[in-house]
Amino acid sequence: MSLANHFELLGRDGDARTGLLTTAHGTVRTPAFMPVGTQGAMKGLQWQDVRDAGADIVLGNTYHLMLRPGAERIHELGGLQKFTRWGGPMLTDSGGFQVMSLAQLRKVKEQGVTFRSHIDGTAIELTPERAIEVQRLLGSDIAMQLDECVRLPAERGDIERAMQLSLRWAERSRRAFEGAPAANMLFGIVQGGDIPELRRTSACGLTGIGFHGYAIGGLAVGEPQATMLAMIEEAAPWLPMERPRYLMGVGTPHDLLEAVARGIDMFDCVMPTRNGRHGMAFTRFGQINLRNARHADDPRPLDEESSWPAARDYSRAYLHHLVRSGETLGAMLLSGINIAYYQSLMQAMRSAIAGGVFQEFRERTREGWARGDIASR
């Protein structure tokens, strides 16, 4: 049975794409970057800040929310959008990656994965069916299938086993999703590590099952950027042109620029807020480490042309002082600056694709980052 398509492809420039993804809680402009609200909150920011920065959609972490405060509790309180007061489009991951990276004493079997909570050691079983149930209780607009993610480098046998298991779990996830509200979406996840033929097999298998959209997972887990980009090039041509493509857990501004050039529509990453909490700012001049002593007497703002007030109005000297003093305000300001920069980069890419000048924009942006890197040495 075919699934309704909520994605409208508006334009292409080479392999880069721009479009609109319609959800029950609003429209998402693509390419889109989803800030990560791990536990139903954006670290250091209010939801209005995230909205003002230009984000159309955010991500919630199923693993964390199912453990605390619990999916059933959130459902009783009106769902994740109402509970958090975000109110806009929201995607939830399946919890599989966090089980693999955070949980204690995990064991993967055909039925699912059993693990002990990293919070209190409680024994929990997460199956494809339960992952879908939890996400439906949360009320997210886009749910993800449960998959097994293997950290790279890994042996081919381990990668192939996890990929085939993820395909079988994809079929079960699709069946468990039947009966969901028509406006809700389910995405499948391409696995296959750094092995081209396994990526192609996974992409073709998922397409045969049929999903509202398709994610590429298991990247940015230890492999070089060149490998990540090569795996995108292997998988993307086998995914339906008319459906959205989501690269999970990625990444730096350079990662986003290069992935969009290869046909990716959606991204998420904790990097903007995590790096902000550690004194790092993302700008059109590249990444700036405000912990460095060179900024102590610098009266310049991070970017006098930025539309985001904190990037335009505060001096580098003041931001340096906040970071070195451990003031919470420093982490808050830099997290907001970073989220705003990521959103401005996505908006600029959307405009460049629509105008047929993406390649020129790509080169100009990379040159700006390179000049900033040289100037900061």
Secondary structure as GFF3:
##gff-version 3
##sequence-region A 1 377
A	DSSP	beta_strand	7	13	.	.	.	ID=ss1
A	DSSP	beta_strand	16	23	.	.	.	ID=ss2
A	DSSP	beta_strand	26	30	.	.	.	ID=ss3
A	DSSP	beta_strand	32	37	.	.	.	ID=ss4
A	DSSP	alpha_helix	47	52	.	.	.	ID=ss5
A	DSSP	beta_strand	58	60	.	.	.	ID=ss6
A	DSSP	alpha_helix	62	67	.	.	.	ID=ss7
A	DSSP	alpha_helix	71	76	.	.	.	ID=ss8
A	DSSP	alpha_helix	80	84	.	.	.	ID=ss9
A	DSSP	beta_strand	90	92	.	.	.	ID=ss10
A	DSSP	alpha_helix	96	102	.	.	.	ID=ss11
A	DSSP	beta_strand	104	108	.	.	.	ID=ss12
A	DSSP	beta_strand	113	116	.	.	.	ID=ss13
A	DSSP	beta_strand	123	126	.	.	.	ID=ss14
A	DSSP	alpha_helix	128	138	.	.	.	ID=ss15
A	DSSP	beta_strand	142	144	.	.	.	ID=ss16
A	DSSP	alpha_helix	156	177	.	.	.	ID=ss17
A	DSSP	beta_strand	185	190	.	.	.	ID=ss18
A	DSSP	alpha_helix	196	209	.	.	.	ID=ss19
A	DSSP	beta_strand	213	216	.	.	.	ID=ss20
A	DSSP	alpha_helix	225	235	.	.	.	ID=ss21
A	DSSP	three_ten_helix	236	238	.	.	.	ID=ss22
A	DSSP	beta_strand	245	247	.	.	.	ID=ss23
A	DSSP	alpha_helix	253	260	.	.	.	ID=ss24
A	DSSP	beta_strand	266	269	.	.	.	ID=ss25
A	DSSP	alpha_helix	271	277	.	.	.	ID=ss26
A	DSSP	beta_strand	280	283	.	.	.	ID=ss27
A	DSSP	beta_strand	286	289	.	.	.	ID=ss28
A	DSSP	three_ten_helix	293	295	.	.	.	ID=ss29
A	DSSP	alpha_helix	309	313	.	.	.	ID=ss30
A	DSSP	alpha_helix	316	325	.	.	.	ID=ss31
A	DSSP	alpha_helix	328	354	.	.	.	ID=ss32
A	DSSP	alpha_helix	358	375	.	.	.	ID=ss33
###
